[in-house]
Amino acid sequence: MKVSVCLATYNGEKFISEQITSILQQIGQNDEIIVSDDGSADKTLEIIRNINDSRIKIVINKGKKGYTPNFQNALRAAVGDIIFLSDQDDVWMPGKYNTVLEGLKENDLVVTNSMVTDELLNVTNPSFFSLYNSGTGILKNIICCTYYGSCMAFNRKVLRHSMPFPKNEEVAIDLWMGLVAEVTGKVKFIEQPYLLYRRSKNTVTQLGSLLNRSDRPFIMKLYKRWILLTSILKFAFLHKLGLKK
C-alpha cells in the first residue's frame, strides 16, 4: 500500500520546512509527498528542494491559479492508495500517520481533530472539533463545514467518486469529498488531535469563514449552500442509479 500526501504551496517559505519535516518523520519510505506549487515568488521551492528527499515530488500548477485548483493539481498527480491533504503552514503531531491508517481500515475517510495555535505554535484552543461541533451529517456540513482538508485522509475510492470535481467554485474540494464519502461509504471523526493548526496572517482560510461569521452577503451564503445541496443530491441520485462509480 502506498500513501500520497498532497500539499499545496504558495509563498510558504516561512513554515514549509517545518511542515514537510513533520510529515517525512512519519510516512513510509515508499510513500510520497506531492507538492503542487501555485507560482511562488519566494524561496518556497528552493527550501523544499534543499530538503533533498526522494519521497518529495514537485509539480507546478500550470492551470488556473488559486487554492482549490492547486490542490486539484496535486490530487491528479498522486498515485497512492491512501491520500492525505496538507496545508503548507501546519505541523503533523506524532501518531497522525499510523492512527489515520488504522482508521481507514474500516472507513473510507477520516478526519482528525487539531489544536489551534498562533503563528509561534502556542496553543490557543486545544480542540478544533469543540469550536465547530465537528462530525458527520450532510445537511449539518452544508450549513457549517467541518470537513477541513488539513485534517482529512481518504482512500482512492473516495477520490475516484469525487472526480471530476464540481466546476462551481462555491464547492470546496475538501467539503465535497467529505460529502461524497458520506454518500458512498463510511466516515469517522477522531477526537484525538493530531495536527498543530497554525493561524497566521498569511493563512488562506480563516477560522471565521467556516461559520456564519464571514462578511459575505446573506444571499451569497444561501446561494453557496444551495449549490452544495443540489450538487450532492444530484451525485447521490446518480450514485444510487449506478451511474456514478
C-alpha positions as a Python dict, from the first residue, in 0.01 Angstrom:
ca = {
    (1, 'M'): (0, 0, 0),
    (2, 'K'): (131, 343, -98),
    (3, 'V'): (40, 670, 69),
    (4, 'S'): (35, 1010, -101),
    (5, 'V'): (38, 1336, 94),
    (6, 'C'): (-95, 1618, -124),
    (7, 'L'): (42, 1955, -18),
    (8, 'A'): (-42, 2285, -189),
    (9, 'T'): (212, 2567, -164),
    (10, 'Y'): (220, 2936, -246),
    (11, 'N'): (481, 3170, -99),
    (12, 'G'): (516, 2944, 204),
    (13, 'E'): (885, 2985, 277),
    (14, 'K'): (830, 3079, 642),
    (15, 'F'): (686, 2746, 759),
    (16, 'I'): (718, 2493, 478),
    (17, 'S'): (1034, 2322, 604),
    (18, 'E'): (882, 2258, 947),
    (19, 'Q'): (567, 2111, 795),
    (20, 'I'): (740, 1884, 544),
    (21, 'T'): (985, 1762, 807),
    (22, 'S'): (698, 1667, 1039),
    (23, 'I'): (544, 1463, 756),
    (24, 'L'): (865, 1292, 644),
    (25, 'Q'): (929, 1176, 1000),
    (26, 'Q'): (610, 969, 990),
    (27, 'I'): (544, 842, 638),
    (28, 'G'): (700, 525, 494),
    (29, 'Q'): (996, 500, 262),
    (30, 'N'): (771, 404, -32),
    (31, 'D'): (526, 688, 28),
    (32, 'E'): (527, 1026, -145),
    (33, 'I'): (464, 1393, -79),
    (34, 'I'): (315, 1563, -384),
    (35, 'V'): (390, 1935, -360),
    (36, 'S'): (185, 2142, -604),
    (37, 'D'): (316, 2496, -624),
    (38, 'D'): (99, 2782, -746),
    (39, 'G'): (377, 3008, -872),
    (40, 'S'): (560, 3101, -553),
    (41, 'A'): (776, 3411, -586),
    (42, 'D'): (971, 3350, -265),
    (43, 'K'): (1212, 3069, -167),
    (44, 'T'): (946, 2802, -112),
    (45, 'L'): (1065, 2570, -389),
    (46, 'E'): (1432, 2625, -310),
    (47, 'I'): (1372, 2527, 53),
    (48, 'I'): (1179, 2214, -49),
    (49, 'R'): (1446, 2103, -296),
    (50, 'N'): (1716, 2154, -33),
    (51, 'I'): (1541, 1904, 194),
    (52, 'N'): (1670, 1652, -61),
    (53, 'D'): (1435, 1362, 0),
    (54, 'S'): (1334, 1138, -291),
    (55, 'R'): (984, 1099, -147),
    (56, 'I'): (911, 1464, -233),
    (57, 'K'): (773, 1521, -583),
    (58, 'I'): (716, 1878, -701),
    (59, 'V'): (454, 1957, -964),
    (60, 'I'): (384, 2310, -1087),
    (61, 'N'): (24, 2420, -1122),
    (62, 'K'): (17, 2547, -1479),
    (63, 'G'): (-361, 2580, -1495),
    (64, 'K'): (-598, 2816, -1321),
    (65, 'K'): (-442, 2967, -1011),
    (66, 'G'): (-588, 2951, -663),
    (67, 'Y'): (-617, 2730, -355),
    (68, 'T'): (-869, 2482, -500),
    (69, 'P'): (-713, 2437, -848),
    (70, 'N'): (-372, 2394, -685),
    (71, 'F'): (-495, 2112, -464),
    (72, 'Q'): (-668, 1951, -761),
    (73, 'N'): (-336, 1958, -944),
    (74, 'A'): (-172, 1773, -654),
    (75, 'L'): (-451, 1517, -639),
    (76, 'R'): (-420, 1442, -1011),
    (77, 'A'): (-51, 1365, -961),
    (78, 'A'): (-99, 1139, -658),
    (79, 'V'): (-67, 763, -710),
    (80, 'G'): (-125, 642, -353),
    (81, 'D'): (-397, 406, -235),
    (82, 'I'): (-441, 638, 65),
    (83, 'I'): (-431, 1017, 31),
    (84, 'F'): (-373, 1281, 298),
    (85, 'L'): (-434, 1652, 239),
    (86, 'S'): (-193, 1901, 392),
    (87, 'D'): (-156, 2277, 417),
    (88, 'Q'): (184, 2442, 398),
    (89, 'D'): (197, 2602, 742),
    (90, 'D'): (70, 2339, 987),
    (91, 'V'): (264, 2069, 1174),
    (92, 'W'): (179, 1700, 1198),
    (93, 'M'): (174, 1573, 1555),
    (94, 'P'): (325, 1233, 1643),
    (95, 'G'): (94, 940, 1570),
    (96, 'K'): (-110, 1107, 1295),
    (97, 'Y'): (4, 875, 1016),
    (98, 'N'): (-46, 545, 1199),
    (99, 'T'): (-374, 648, 1362),
    (100, 'V'): (-522, 756, 1030),
    (101, 'L'): (-415, 438, 850),
    (102, 'E'): (-571, 232, 1128),
    (103, 'G'): (-893, 432, 1096),
    (104, 'L'): (-903, 380, 722),
    (105, 'K'): (-906, 2, 759),
    (106, 'E'): (-1279, 22, 836),
    (107, 'N'): (-1364, 366, 696),
    (108, 'D'): (-1332, 542, 362),
    (109, 'L'): (-1248, 885, 501),
    (110, 'V'): (-1128, 1001, 841),
    (111, 'V'): (-1099, 1346, 994),
    (112, 'T'): (-869, 1402, 1290),
    (113, 'N'): (-902, 1675, 1547),
    (114, 'S'): (-641, 1952, 1570),
    (115, 'M'): (-503, 2201, 1817),
    (116, 'V'): (-547, 2560, 1703),
    (117, 'T'): (-229, 2765, 1751),
    (118, 'D'): (-89, 3108, 1685),
    (119, 'E'): (199, 3170, 1445),
    (120, 'L'): (453, 3054, 1704),
    (121, 'L'): (261, 2730, 1769),
    (122, 'N'): (130, 2844, 2106),
    (123, 'V'): (-199, 2658, 2155),
    (124, 'T'): (-498, 2893, 2156),
    (125, 'N'): (-761, 2617, 2158),
    (126, 'P'): (-689, 2250, 2231),
    (127, 'S'): (-975, 2121, 2017),
    (128, 'F'): (-1085, 2242, 1674),
    (129, 'F'): (-1378, 1998, 1698),
    (130, 'S'): (-1512, 2175, 2005),
    (131, 'L'): (-1515, 2509, 1822),
    (132, 'Y'): (-1732, 2384, 1537),
    (133, 'N'): (-1908, 2075, 1674),
    (134, 'S'): (-1733, 1870, 1408),
    (135, 'G'): (-1894, 1548, 1288),
    (136, 'T'): (-2081, 1372, 1013),
    (137, 'G'): (-2409, 1480, 858),
    (138, 'I'): (-2471, 1611, 508),
    (139, 'L'): (-2707, 1895, 600),
    (140, 'K'): (-2501, 1976, 908),
    (141, 'N'): (-2186, 2019, 698),
    (142, 'I'): (-2360, 2216, 426),
    (143, 'I'): (-2474, 2461, 693),
    (144, 'C'): (-2137, 2465, 871),
    (145, 'C'): (-1849, 2278, 710),
    (146, 'T'): (-1644, 2062, 946),
    (147, 'Y'): (-1460, 1875, 671),
    (148, 'Y'): (-1129, 2055, 680),
    (149, 'G'): (-867, 1934, 435),
    (150, 'S'): (-556, 1950, 651),
    (151, 'C'): (-719, 1706, 894),
    (152, 'M'): (-853, 1466, 630),
    (153, 'A'): (-735, 1145, 467),
    (154, 'F'): (-925, 904, 244),
    (155, 'N'): (-891, 603, 19),
    (156, 'R'): (-871, 618, -358),
    (157, 'K'): (-1234, 516, -392),
    (158, 'V'): (-1340, 849, -241),
    (159, 'L'): (-1117, 1039, -483),
    (160, 'R'): (-1249, 840, -778),
    (161, 'H'): (-1610, 909, -679),
    (162, 'S'): (-1534, 1279, -621),
    (163, 'M'): (-1382, 1347, -962),
    (164, 'P'): (-1441, 1535, -1174),
    (165, 'F'): (-1491, 1798, -906),
    (166, 'P'): (-1787, 2036, -943),
    (167, 'K'): (-1691, 2329, -1161),
    (168, 'N'): (-1872, 2580, -942),
    (169, 'E'): (-1613, 2750, -722),
    (170, 'E'): (-1859, 2763, -434),
    (171, 'V'): (-1796, 2390, -379),
    (172, 'A'): (-1474, 2345, -179),
    (173, 'I'): (-1298, 2020, -263),
    (174, 'D'): (-1245, 1907, 97),
    (175, 'L'): (-1612, 1955, 181),
    (176, 'W'): (-1713, 1791, -146),
    (177, 'M'): (-1503, 1480, -76),
    (178, 'G'): (-1642, 1460, 277),
    (179, 'L'): (-2000, 1469, 149),
    (180, 'V'): (-1923, 1219, -127),
    (181, 'A'): (-1768, 983, 128),
    (182, 'E'): (-2084, 1002, 338),
    (183, 'V'): (-2295, 909, 36),
    (184, 'T'): (-2073, 627, -86),
    (185, 'G'): (-1910, 482, 225),
    (186, 'K'): (-1812, 532, 589),
    (187, 'V'): (-1666, 839, 758),
    (188, 'K'): (-1505, 866, 1101),
    (189, 'F'): (-1414, 1173, 1307),
    (190, 'I'): (-1126, 1106, 1550),
    (191, 'E'): (-1142, 1314, 1868),
    (192, 'Q'): (-771, 1299, 1943),
    (193, 'P'): (-584, 1597, 1791),
    (194, 'Y'): (-303, 1509, 1552),
    (195, 'L'): (-230, 1847, 1395),
    (196, 'L'): (-100, 2183, 1510),
    (197, 'Y'): (-331, 2405, 1307),
    (198, 'R'): (-135, 2726, 1272),
    (199, 'R'): (-326, 3050, 1227),
    (200, 'S'): (-109, 3329, 1089),
    (201, 'K'): (-175, 3649, 899),
    (202, 'N'): (-96, 3468, 573),
    (203, 'T'): (-332, 3177, 630),
    (204, 'V'): (-554, 3124, 326),
    (205, 'T'): (-864, 3006, 515),
    (206, 'Q'): (-957, 3192, 831),
    (207, 'L'): (-1147, 3025, 1113),
    (208, 'G'): (-1443, 3258, 1093),
    (209, 'S'): (-1504, 3174, 729),
    (210, 'L'): (-1610, 2823, 827),
    (211, 'L'): (-1905, 2956, 1020),
    (212, 'N'): (-2160, 3227, 962),
    (213, 'R'): (-1913, 3491, 1072),
    (214, 'S'): (-1791, 3579, 726),
    (215, 'D'): (-1857, 3918, 572),
    (216, 'R'): (-2030, 3772, 267),
    (217, 'P'): (-2384, 3897, 200),
    (218, 'F'): (-2654, 3671, 339),
    (219, 'I'): (-2787, 3597, -10),
    (220, 'M'): (-2444, 3469, -115),
    (221, 'K'): (-2431, 3240, 187),
    (222, 'L'): (-2768, 3097, 88),
    (223, 'Y'): (-2652, 3062, -272),
    (224, 'K'): (-2344, 2866, -164),
    (225, 'R'): (-2548, 2626, 45),
    (226, 'W'): (-2799, 2581, -235),
    (227, 'I'): (-2522, 2493, -480),
    (228, 'L'): (-2376, 2241, -232),
    (229, 'L'): (-2714, 2084, -162),
    (230, 'T'): (-2816, 2046, -525),
    (231, 'S'): (-2472, 1917, -624),
    (232, 'I'): (-2462, 1643, -360),
    (233, 'L'): (-2827, 1546, -417),
    (234, 'K'): (-2758, 1505, -789),
    (235, 'F'): (-2450, 1299, -709),
    (236, 'A'): (-2641, 1078, -463),
    (237, 'F'): (-2918, 1020, -719),
    (238, 'L'): (-2674, 918, -992),
    (239, 'H'): (-2480, 701, -748),
    (240, 'K'): (-2795, 519, -645),
    (241, 'L'): (-2872, 450, -1011),
    (242, 'G'): (-2524, 312, -1056),
    (243, 'L'): (-2424, 593, -1292),
    (244, 'K'): (-2155, 725, -1055),
    (245, 'K'): (-1898, 456, -970),
}
